[in-house]
Every structure is written in C-alpha cells, then in structure tokens.
Amino acid sequence: MGLWEVDLKTGPAIYVLAVNENNAIYKSYEKVIEKTKVIPSNEGFEKWKKGIEKVYMHYFRELDESRFNLY
C-alpha cells in the first residue's frame, strides 16, 4: 500500500492510500464524487482521467496480509 498524489491539470492535488496507480486514480475520483455529490458515470470517469497531469507515489510499504485481515 502506498501514499499516492494525483495532480490535476486544473491545479489541485489529491492524496490517497492505494495499492497501485490505477487504484489511486479510481480512489481520487471517488473522493471528488463524494465531495461534489455528483452521480458517478463511466463518461465522467474517462473525463476525470484526461484531466490528470501526473500520478506520483510518495511512499510504499509491502504489507504482510497473513498478519491481519484486509477489508
């Protein structure tokens, strides 16, 4: 699991905990949907992905899943 920064072309950056880059993009989209209370759609998600300038991983740590349950 890592700390990912999703920078948008419009300026803001969104930080999420995610397993990989694709998961970080999806989680950042979910955060925006939650804050703006917009109905999610496939078209909205594709538009969202086009508005991303870069995705950067700040920190990553391999987790031992046998030690605890992941939900």
Kinemage of the C-alpha trace (Angstrom):
@kinemage 1
@onewidth
@group {chain A} dominant
@subgroup {mainchain}
@vectorlist {calphas} color= white
{ca met a 1} P 0.000 0.000 0.000
{ca gly a 2} L 1.316 3.435 -0.797
{ca leu a 3} L 0.625 7.130 -0.460
{ca trp a 4} L -0.187 8.465 -3.941
{ca glu a 5} L -0.538 12.047 -5.144
{ca val a 6} L -2.865 12.651 -8.086
{ca asp a 7} L -2.119 16.072 -9.621
{ca leu a 8} L -4.809 17.609 -11.780
{ca lys a 9} L -4.233 19.951 -14.720
{ca thr a 10} L -6.559 22.455 -13.025
{ca gly a 11} L -4.202 22.754 -10.056
{ca pro a 12} L -5.379 20.748 -7.057
{ca ala a 13} L -3.689 17.591 -5.816
{ca ile a 14} L -5.494 14.690 -4.173
{ca tyr a 15} L -3.709 12.291 -1.809
{ca val a 16} L -4.942 8.712 -1.405
{ca leu a 17} L -3.768 5.407 0.033
{ca ala a 18} L -3.786 2.854 -2.765
{ca val a 19} L -2.233 -0.399 -3.925
{ca asn a 20} L -1.200 0.818 -7.396
{ca glu a 21} L -1.531 3.760 -9.808
{ca asn a 22} L -4.866 2.653 -11.277
{ca asn a 23} L -6.316 2.204 -7.807
{ca ala a 24} L -5.064 5.682 -6.841
{ca ile a 25} L -6.802 7.241 -9.851
{ca tyr a 26} L -10.065 5.465 -9.033
{ca lys a 27} L -9.919 6.381 -5.323
{ca ser a 28} L -9.221 10.045 -6.115
{ca tyr a 29} L -12.247 10.040 -8.445
{ca glu a 30} L -14.360 8.560 -5.626
{ca lys a 31} L -13.178 11.330 -3.278
{ca val a 32} L -14.235 14.031 -5.726
{ca ile a 33} L -17.610 12.370 -6.317
{ca glu a 34} L -18.159 12.200 -2.562
{ca lys a 35} L -17.296 15.884 -2.028
{ca thr a 36} L -19.200 17.268 -5.031
{ca lys a 37} L -22.192 14.892 -4.686
{ca val a 38} L -22.207 14.246 -8.454
{ca ile a 39} L -23.595 10.996 -9.825
{ca pro a 40} L -20.664 8.814 -10.971
{ca ser a 41} L -20.606 7.624 -14.581
{ca asn a 42} L -18.204 5.968 -16.996
{ca glu a 43} L -18.069 9.144 -19.093
{ca gly a 44} L -17.289 11.222 -16.010
{ca phe a 45} L -14.505 8.846 -15.022
{ca glu a 46} L -12.928 8.984 -18.504
{ca lys a 47} L -13.098 12.797 -18.454
{ca trp a 48} L -11.552 12.722 -14.977
{ca lys a 49} L -8.620 10.603 -16.200
{ca lys a 50} L -7.948 13.073 -19.045
{ca gly a 51} L -7.707 15.897 -16.501
{ca ile a 52} L -4.853 14.251 -14.602
{ca glu a 53} L -1.426 15.780 -15.102
{ca lys a 54} L 0.583 13.159 -13.207
{ca val a 55} L 0.296 10.442 -10.590
{ca tyr a 56} L 3.174 10.179 -8.156
{ca met a 57} L 3.870 7.662 -5.383
{ca his a 58} L 5.414 9.249 -2.282
{ca tyr a 59} L 5.687 6.208 -0.070
{ca phe a 60} L 5.150 2.462 -0.479
{ca arg a 61} L 5.220 -0.350 2.024
{ca glu a 62} L 4.685 -4.037 1.358
{ca leu a 63} L 2.091 -5.398 3.786
{ca asp a 64} L 2.111 -8.923 5.176
{ca glu a 65} L -1.534 -9.894 4.625
{ca ser a 66} L -1.176 -13.066 6.705
{ca arg a 67} L -0.843 -10.986 9.880
{ca phe a 68} L -4.243 -9.267 9.663
{ca asn a 69} L -7.455 -9.135 7.646
{ca leu a 70} L -7.820 -6.553 4.872
{ca tyr a 71} L -11.338 -5.245 4.239
